Amino acid sequence: MKFELIEFAAADDVRERAADQLEEEAGRHPETDVDPVAAIGAAVAALTAGVRAEGLRIEASVAELAAVREPAPRRPWARPPADFRPGRFSKGDAR
């Protein structure tokens, strides 16, 4: 691969700094500059509302799945033998 160094004029650097400054100013909100506690409270309220909505969506999905679920058919060959006693798994019980 071949790389070459590209040098930009000094005017480009000034434009970048001006763009960065505009981005910083755009990121500031008057209400957050005045009262940071209110901004944190608003952010927490927004996050809480989002989490609550997501929880309701998940709850509805689970309820829908529970309503659709049908029990699996029992297969006679999948049942344990008639003399099976749970809890005893020694070599003598193996068949």
N, C-alpha and C positions, 0 to 999 in steps of 0.2 A: 504494500500500500504506500501511496505517496501522499504526504501531507505538505501543505505549504502554509506559511504564516501570512495572515492577512492583517494589515494594520489599518485601523480606522482613523479618520480625521478627528481633531479635537472637538469639532462641532457635534459629532455623534455622542461624545461623552457628556456634553452639556445637555443634549436632548434626553439622554438616559437619566441623568440626575433630575431633570425637570419632570420626566414621566414618573420616576420613583416618588418625587415629592407630591405629585398629583394623586398617585395611588394611596399614599399615606393619608392625605387630606380626605380622600373619598372614603377611606375606611373609618374615619372618625364620625361619630354621631353626636349631635349636640346633647341629647338626653344622657348619653353615657359619659360625656365629658363633665357634666354637671353633677350627676349622682351615680357613682359606680355601684352602690348597694342596690339601687332600683334596677340597674342593668343586669346585675347578677340575679336578682329576683325574677326578672322577666325571662332570662335565659333558663332558669330552673323551672319556671312555670311552663315554658315551651317544651322543654325536655320531658317533663312529667306528663304533659298532655300527649306527646308523641308515644311515650312508653305505654300509657293507658290505652291509647288507640291500638297499638300493636298487640297488647295483651288481649283486648277484646277480639281482634282479628284472629289470633291464635285460638282463643276459646271457642269462637264460632267454627273454626276449621276442625277442631277436635270433636265438637258436638256433631258436626256433619259426618265425620268419619265414624263416630260411634253409632250413628243412626244407620249408616250404610253397611257396617260390618255384619257379616253373617258367620255363624259358627262353622268351623271346619267339620266336614263329615267324619264320623268315627269309623275307623277301619278296624275290623276285628283282628287283623294280623298285627296291629300296632298296640294292642292291649297286653299288659303283663300276664304271665301265666297265673292260673287260679291259685296256686300255692305260694305266690309271691308275698313275702313279708318285708315291707319297707324298713330300712335301717340295718338289715343284715346282708352284708356284701363280702362274705368270706369265700374262700375257695370252695368250701363244701356246698355253698348255695349255687354256685355257677352251674349252668346246664349247657 
